[in-house]
């Protein structure tokens, strides 16, 4: 049974419920609460993707920023996920360096970003 969010009220209710679990602390959750938290998180993610889509023809930097906002990641967490140094990520975000193919492939595989969108973002 997977939860589906159909409107803003349900979205805000789910976010409030997630917040209450976070305040309780992961180590204090029961298995049932952990499962419910995961279900809520997936429902919220689906709603956010539908309601807050990525801009058309984003730059590579826009895509990285979108991922950090959407996943609530710091630059450190994103650089870890992409297996690149924090300094390289910073230079890419600041437009000083272009991403290499490994980074583009990682974004596609780990975050499900459309490969065409990624390739177009690099060629701008």
C-alpha positions as CSV (number, residue, x, y, z in Angstrom):
1,X,0.0,0.0,0.0
2,X,1.7,3.2,-1.1
3,X,0.5,6.6,0.0
4,X,-0.4,9.2,-2.6
5,X,-0.6,13.0,-1.9
6,X,-3.3,14.7,-4.0
7,X,-3.3,18.3,-2.6
8,X,-1.4,20.8,-0.6
9,X,-3.2,20.0,2.6
10,X,-2.1,16.4,2.4
11,X,1.4,17.5,1.5
12,X,1.7,19.8,4.5
13,X,0.2,17.1,6.8
14,X,2.8,14.6,5.5
15,X,5.6,17.1,6.0
16,X,4.4,17.7,9.6
17,X,4.3,14.0,10.3
18,X,7.8,13.6,8.8
19,X,9.0,16.5,11.0
20,X,7.5,14.8,14.1
21,X,9.4,11.6,13.3
22,X,12.6,13.6,12.8
23,X,12.1,15.3,16.2
24,X,11.6,11.9,17.8
25,X,14.9,10.8,16.4
26,X,15.6,7.9,14.0
27,X,17.0,5.6,16.8
28,X,13.8,6.0,18.7
29,X,11.4,5.0,15.9
30,X,9.6,1.6,15.9
31,X,9.8,-0.5,12.8
32,X,6.3,0.5,11.9
33,X,7.1,4.2,12.3
34,X,10.3,3.7,10.1
35,X,8.1,2.1,7.4
36,X,5.6,4.8,7.6
37,X,8.3,7.5,7.5
38,X,9.7,5.9,4.3
39,X,6.2,5.7,2.7
40,X,5.6,9.4,3.6
41,X,9.0,10.4,2.2
42,X,8.2,8.7,-1.1
43,X,4.8,10.3,-1.3
44,X,6.3,13.7,-0.6
45,X,9.0,13.2,-3.2
46,X,6.4,12.2,-5.9
47,X,4.3,15.3,-5.0
48,X,7.3,17.6,-5.1
49,X,8.5,16.3,-8.5
50,X,5.0,16.9,-9.9
51,X,4.4,20.3,-8.3
52,X,7.9,21.7,-8.5
53,X,9.4,20.4,-11.7
54,X,12.9,21.2,-12.8
55,X,13.1,24.3,-15.1
56,X,13.2,23.7,-18.8
57,X,16.7,23.5,-20.3
58,X,18.5,23.9,-17.0
59,X,22.2,24.6,-16.8
60,X,24.4,21.9,-15.2
61,X,24.7,24.1,-12.1
62,X,20.8,24.4,-12.0
63,X,20.6,20.6,-11.9
64,X,23.1,20.3,-9.1
65,X,21.4,23.0,-7.1
66,X,18.0,21.4,-7.7
67,X,19.3,18.0,-6.4
68,X,20.8,19.7,-3.3
69,X,17.5,21.5,-2.6
70,X,15.3,18.5,-3.4
71,X,17.4,16.0,-1.4
72,X,18.2,18.6,1.3
73,X,21.9,17.9,0.6
74,X,24.9,20.0,1.5
75,X,27.7,20.3,-1.1
76,X,29.7,17.8,1.0
77,X,26.9,15.2,0.8
78,X,26.5,15.7,-2.9
79,X,30.2,15.5,-3.6
80,X,30.3,12.2,-1.6
81,X,27.3,10.8,-3.5
82,X,29.0,11.7,-6.8
83,X,32.4,10.5,-5.6
84,X,34.1,13.8,-6.4
85,X,36.0,16.2,-4.2
86,X,34.2,19.1,-2.6
87,X,36.6,21.5,-4.4
88,X,35.7,20.1,-7.8
89,X,32.0,20.3,-7.0
90,X,32.5,23.9,-5.9
91,X,34.3,24.8,-9.1
92,X,31.6,23.2,-11.2
93,X,28.9,25.1,-9.3
94,X,30.8,28.3,-9.8
95,X,31.2,27.7,-13.5
96,X,35.0,27.4,-13.3
97,X,35.1,23.8,-14.5
98,X,32.9,21.6,-16.7
99,X,31.8,18.2,-15.3
100,X,33.4,15.2,-16.8
101,X,31.5,12.2,-18.3
102,X,31.7,10.2,-15.0
103,X,29.9,13.0,-13.1
104,X,27.2,13.2,-15.8
105,X,26.7,9.4,-15.7
106,X,26.6,9.4,-11.9
107,X,23.9,12.0,-11.8
108,X,21.9,10.0,-14.3
109,X,22.3,6.7,-12.4
110,X,22.0,7.9,-8.8
111,X,19.3,10.6,-9.2
112,X,17.4,9.4,-12.3
113,X,18.0,12.7,-14.1
114,X,17.2,12.3,-17.8
115,X,20.5,11.7,-19.8
116,X,19.4,14.1,-22.6
117,X,18.7,16.9,-20.1
118,X,22.1,16.3,-18.6
119,X,23.9,16.3,-21.9
120,X,22.1,19.4,-23.1
121,X,22.9,21.2,-19.8
122,X,26.6,20.6,-20.4
123,X,26.6,21.8,-24.0
124,X,25.2,25.2,-23.2
